[in-house]
Every structure is written in C-alpha cells, then in structure tokens.
Amino acid sequence: MVEQGHGTGEFFSHQALFYRDDASYLAGTVPFILDGLARREPVAVAVPPVRLRQIDDALGSARDRVRLLDMVEIGRNPGRLIPAVLHAFADEHDGRVRVIGEPVWPGRSEEEYAACVQHEAMVNLSFEGRDATFLCPYDVATLSDSVVADAEATHSGLVDTAGARPSPAYAPEAAYERYNLPLSAPDDAFSVPFDLETLSKARHVATEFAQRAGFEGDRLHDVALAVGEVCANSVEHGGGAGVLAVWPQRDGIVCEVTDRGQPTDRLAGRKPATAYQTGGRGLLLVNQVADLVRTHVGPEGLTTQIYLRP
C-alpha cells in the first residue's frame, strides 16, 4: 500500500493512510515500519492502544527496534504533539526518521478534533525542510466524510489500497483557518478582569475554583502555571490587560483568557525550546500541562481556552 521508497531523496513527507479494517491497517503500517528499519531509519509509532497492540503483535522481534507510544495518553492535548513527541523524536537522531501518528479516532470531542486538524496542518509548517516521513492513519470506515476531507487538506500525500498519490485537495493553511472557531464562555462562568497589577488575583481565582473542583497537589500547581502564563502573555502581548473566565466542564474545568492580542505565529506553543532560549517557553509549558488548549484569533483579539482535569 505505502510506496516503500517514498521519501528517499526528498525532505519532509506527510501522508494520510486511509484504512477500513484491521487487515488494511496492518498492510499500511507494518511494511512502512519494516522498510524504515531496513533503511536504518529510526521509527516511532504513536497510535491508540488497540492499534498499538496490533502493531506490536505483527512486528514480532522487530518491535524492540521501534518506539511504541500510546496516543490516547501523549496526544490527549494535540497541541503538545509537535514539540514533545514529533520534534523530540526527530531531534534525537541524525538523518531521516519515520513516524506513524494517529491523532484522530472515533470518540474525540468536537473541541479535541478541531485541535487535531490544526495540529495536522501545523506539522507541515513545523517540519518543512526536515528529513522525516510521517504516516497518519485514518479509519475511513467509521470517520465522517468531513474528517476524510480534512485529512486530504492537511496531508500532501494519500495512501489507500490503491496505492500512494498526491492529495489534490492539499491546503493546510485553509484547513487551519477553518477550525479557527469562535470561542466563548457560558453565561454562568465566573469572570474577573486583570492587568499587570492583578495577575496574582487571576491566578488565585483559577486555583481556588480548581481546588473546589477537586484539584490538589501538583495538578493544582499546573492550573496556576497555565493560567499565570496565558494571563502574563495577555499583559505583555495582548494590550496590557485581559479577562479570565472559569467554569466546570465534564470531568474538569475550563479557564478562558481573552485579550486584544493579534498573534501571527501559529507555531507559538508548539516550538521546542532551545538550550539557550530565555523566553517564549510559557505557551509551550501550557500545552504540556493542559489536557486541551483551544485558541481563536479574530478582529476583537485572542481567546484561549485551557481544559484541565484533576
């Protein structure tokens, strides 16, 4: 199914694998892995647990040469995948690497799915010119036609039982913008304005709300860190002030920060920090501790929603 030599002689390759059942899944992934190993390319696989077990069983003794990762755990916040998984793996090695990543599966919430599409779109920008081959499986038997269309827009190559081909619908920038969706707090959310002088008050409001929702220990510290970093970013880059809103959401809380900022760097919070970097780590840290981060940039400014579970 996958062209075994695809990626040789070029830089970055980002393909979507369309599968319908277990057989087509393994036929698309296992040869891709084995071909990479035969070329002495480091290989990582980040997929949901059921698929991870299938690949592990199919690889046999070769499994010891492949990094196997649970996507449900490491990818619950798609915003952390580029720096903490993809770049982390690629930066460990000299030369070309191969990665199978399946961030989209049935059961993802609407909020999570929107973040997944933007993640897939930003992979192309983040790895432009890098020596890497990425393959992203999509279960077309259960996912909707609109999900398949988004995959075609965010991947330059498509693979199915008929073989590999360029995507005629490839338009990652348009896909990213399509999910730059307006965000708003519910009417009963507790909100508080803040500026430079009242940053600590905003953090206190968030942590007190989280504590009442069952957060404690390190996780309570994560709430303070995430809210503090986003609010500080509002003060520095969003007009000097903002509004924090907090409310309960399913099994956790949501902290929303709005300001007048107009950020243009779509990779903010997705770039790996360098050893000599003195700033710009805030949003990266937020992505590491949050269960989901959603943003919207519009004429009135920036809205950031941080989903956190105890």
Secondary structure, 3 states (H helix, E strand, C coil): CCCCCCCCCCCEEEEEEEECCHHHHHHHHHHHHHHHHHCCCCEEEEECHHHHHHHHHHHHHHHHHEEEEEHHHHCCCHHHHHHHHHHHHHHCCCCCEEEEECCCCCCCCHHHHHHHHHHHHHHHHHCCCCCEEEEEEEECCCCCHHHHHHHHHHCCEEEECCEEEECCCCCHHHHHHHCCCCCCCCCCCEEEEEEHHHHHHHHHHHHHHHHHCCCCHHHHHHHHHHHHHHHHHHHHHCCCEEEEEEEEECCEEEEEEEECCCCCCCCCCCCCCCCCCCCCCHHHHHHHHCCEEEEEEECCEEEEEEEECC
